[in-house]
């Protein structure tokens, strides 16, 4: 890349010198079309190299995004405030209405490490994350570490769960829930399956 730029500068200087020499000698004619073609070819090569660089960086960004998405499938994902604003709801921007930032429905588990009922439900959520890995995302938020999120959403008892469909308003539930209750909410509210289970 740097070599091509230097080549372009060298060609430009050479063309300028030839032009001045031709002006002083009058009888000497410089084929400016050839010189122009040299400039255009060098510029084109530099331009192509820059495009290649941009394409490579775009591919790297896409790959990083795909890897980030893949991490959420089949796993319960821990959220920080920053993650929450980017992936769930940016309440700092949208103060009047709930706008979900995700593409798949999600469950958010507000928990704490010392919470007994939270620990009982934890393996259930892990199982559901794998069972519904390409249909929903399950997040968890540590209320001791993310006090602002807990305060913003009025979390007074844990565990508390938010059920957020891809479209529509979120629902909440407090207290430990059995697996059957989670499955029912997922199927009937988040995925909106018919009651008979047919697709």
C-alpha positions as CSV (number, residue, x, y, z in Angstrom):
1,X,0.0,0.0,0.0
2,X,2.7,2.4,1.0
3,X,4.8,1.4,-2.0
4,X,2.0,2.2,-4.4
5,X,1.5,5.6,-2.8
6,X,5.2,6.4,-3.2
7,X,5.0,5.2,-6.8
8,X,2.2,7.6,-7.4
9,X,4.1,10.5,-6.0
10,X,7.2,9.6,-8.0
11,X,5.1,9.4,-11.2
12,X,3.6,12.8,-10.5
13,X,7.0,14.4,-9.9
14,X,8.3,12.8,-13.1
15,X,5.4,14.1,-15.1
16,X,5.8,17.6,-13.8
17,X,9.5,17.6,-14.7
18,X,8.9,16.4,-18.2
19,X,6.2,19.0,-18.7
20,X,8.5,21.9,-17.6
21,X,11.3,20.5,-19.8
22,X,9.0,20.4,-22.8
23,X,7.9,24.0,-22.2
24,X,11.4,25.2,-22.2
25,X,12.5,23.3,-25.3
26,X,9.2,24.0,-27.3
27,X,10.3,21.4,-30.0
28,X,10.1,18.6,-27.5
29,X,6.6,17.1,-27.2
30,X,5.4,15.1,-24.2
31,X,2.8,12.5,-24.6
32,X,0.5,13.7,-21.9
33,X,-2.1,11.0,-22.5
34,X,0.4,8.3,-21.6
35,X,1.3,10.2,-18.4
36,X,-2.3,10.6,-17.6
37,X,-2.9,6.9,-18.1
38,X,0.0,6.2,-15.7
39,X,-1.6,8.4,-13.1
40,X,-5.0,6.8,-13.6
41,X,-3.6,3.3,-13.4
42,X,-1.7,4.0,-10.2
43,X,-4.7,5.7,-8.7
44,X,-6.9,2.8,-9.7
45,X,-4.5,0.4,-8.1
46,X,-4.4,2.4,-4.9
47,X,-8.2,2.6,-4.9
48,X,-8.6,-1.1,-5.3
49,X,-6.2,-1.7,-2.4
50,X,-8.2,0.6,-0.2
51,X,-11.4,-1.2,-1.1
52,X,-9.8,-4.5,-0.3
53,X,-8.8,-3.2,3.1
54,X,-12.3,-2.0,3.8
55,X,-13.8,-5.3,2.7
56,X,-11.5,-7.2,5.0
57,X,-12.4,-5.0,8.0
58,X,-16.1,-5.4,7.2
59,X,-15.7,-9.2,7.0
60,X,-14.0,-9.1,10.4
61,X,-16.8,-7.1,11.9
62,X,-19.4,-9.4,10.5
63,X,-17.5,-12.5,11.8
64,X,-17.3,-10.9,15.2
65,X,-21.0,-10.2,15.2
66,X,-21.9,-13.7,14.2
67,X,-19.6,-15.1,17.0
68,X,-21.3,-12.8,19.5
69,X,-24.7,-14.0,18.4
70,X,-23.6,-17.6,18.5
71,X,-22.6,-17.2,22.2
72,X,-26.2,-16.4,23.1
73,X,-27.6,-19.6,21.6
74,X,-28.0,-22.4,24.1
75,X,-26.6,-20.5,27.0
76,X,-27.9,-18.2,29.8
77,X,-26.2,-14.9,29.1
78,X,-25.1,-12.5,31.8
79,X,-26.1,-8.9,31.1
80,X,-24.4,-5.7,32.3
81,X,-26.1,-2.3,32.0
82,X,-24.3,-1.6,28.8
83,X,-25.4,-4.9,27.4
84,X,-29.0,-4.3,28.5
85,X,-29.1,-0.9,26.8
86,X,-27.8,-2.4,23.5
87,X,-29.6,-5.8,23.5
88,X,-32.9,-5.3,25.4
89,X,-34.1,-1.7,26.1
90,X,-32.3,1.6,25.9
91,X,-34.3,3.4,28.6
92,X,-31.9,6.3,28.6
93,X,-33.1,7.2,25.0
94,X,-36.6,5.9,25.0
95,X,-38.1,7.3,28.2
96,X,-41.8,7.2,27.2
97,X,-42.2,3.8,25.6
98,X,-40.7,0.3,25.7
99,X,-38.8,-0.5,22.5
100,X,-37.2,-3.9,22.4
101,X,-33.7,-3.9,20.8
102,X,-33.5,-7.6,20.2
103,X,-34.7,-9.9,17.4
104,X,-35.7,-13.0,19.3
105,X,-38.0,-13.1,22.4
106,X,-36.1,-13.2,25.6
107,X,-36.4,-14.0,29.3
108,X,-34.5,-11.9,31.9
109,X,-33.7,-13.4,35.3
110,X,-33.0,-10.9,38.0
111,X,-31.1,-12.9,40.6
112,X,-28.4,-12.7,43.3
113,X,-25.7,-15.2,44.2
114,X,-26.9,-15.6,47.7
115,X,-30.5,-16.3,46.7
116,X,-31.7,-19.9,47.4
117,X,-34.7,-19.9,45.1
118,X,-32.6,-18.4,42.3
119,X,-30.2,-21.3,42.5
120,X,-33.0,-23.8,42.3
121,X,-34.3,-22.2,39.1
122,X,-30.8,-21.8,37.5
123,X,-30.6,-25.4,36.1
124,X,-34.1,-25.1,34.6
125,X,-33.2,-21.9,32.8
126,X,-30.0,-23.6,31.4
127,X,-32.1,-26.5,30.1
128,X,-34.6,-24.1,28.5
129,X,-31.8,-22.1,26.9
130,X,-30.6,-25.3,25.1
131,X,-34.1,-26.5,24.3
132,X,-35.2,-23.2,22.7
133,X,-31.7,-22.1,21.6
134,X,-32.7,-20.8,18.1
135,X,-36.1,-19.4,19.3
136,X,-35.5,-17.4,22.4
137,X,-32.6,-15.9,24.4
138,X,-32.3,-16.2,28.2
139,X,-30.5,-13.4,30.0
140,X,-29.7,-13.0,33.7
141,X,-28.8,-9.9,35.7
142,X,-27.1,-9.9,39.0
143,X,-29.0,-7.3,41.1
144,X,-26.0,-6.8,43.5
145,X,-23.7,-5.8,40.7
146,X,-26.3,-4.0,38.5
147,X,-28.1,-2.0,41.1
148,X,-29.1,0.7,38.7
149,X,-31.0,-1.8,36.5
150,X,-32.7,-3.3,39.6
151,X,-33.7,0.2,40.8
152,X,-34.8,1.4,37.4
153,X,-37.2,-1.6,37.0
154,X,-38.3,-1.7,40.6
155,X,-36.9,-5.1,41.5
156,X,-37.8,-5.6,45.1
157,X,-38.0,-9.4,45.3
158,X,-35.8,-12.0,43.7
159,X,-36.0,-13.9,41.6
160,X,-38.0,-11.7,39.3
161,X,-38.5,-12.6,35.6
162,X,-39.2,-10.4,32.6
163,X,-40.7,-12.1,29.6
164,X,-40.2,-10.0,26.5
165,X,-41.8,-11.0,23.2
166,X,-40.2,-9.9,19.9
167,X,-43.2,-7.5,19.6
168,X,-45.4,-6.1,22.3
169,X,-45.1,-5.2,26.0
170,X,-43.0,-7.3,28.5
171,X,-44.6,-9.3,31.3
172,X,-43.1,-9.9,34.7
173,X,-43.4,-12.6,37.4
174,X,-41.9,-12.8,40.9
175,X,-40.7,-15.8,42.8
176,X,-39.3,-19.2,41.7
177,X,-41.3,-20.9,39.0
178,X,-41.5,-24.5,38.0
179,X,-40.3,-25.7,34.6
180,X,-43.9,-26.2,33.3
181,X,-44.7,-22.6,34.0
182,X,-41.7,-21.3,32.0
183,X,-42.6,-23.6,29.1
184,X,-46.1,-22.4,29.1
185,X,-45.1,-18.7,29.0
186,X,-42.5,-19.4,26.3
187,X,-44.9,-21.3,24.1
188,X,-48.1,-19.3,24.6
189,X,-46.7,-15.7,25.1
190,X,-43.2,-15.5,23.7
191,X,-43.6,-17.8,20.7
192,X,-47.4,-17.6,20.5
193,X,-47.9,-21.3,19.7
194,X,-51.5,-22.6,19.6
195,X,-52.6,-24.3,22.8
196,X,-52.6,-27.8,21.1
197,X,-48.9,-27.3,20.3
198,X,-49.3,-27.4,16.6
199,X,-47.4,-25.0,14.4
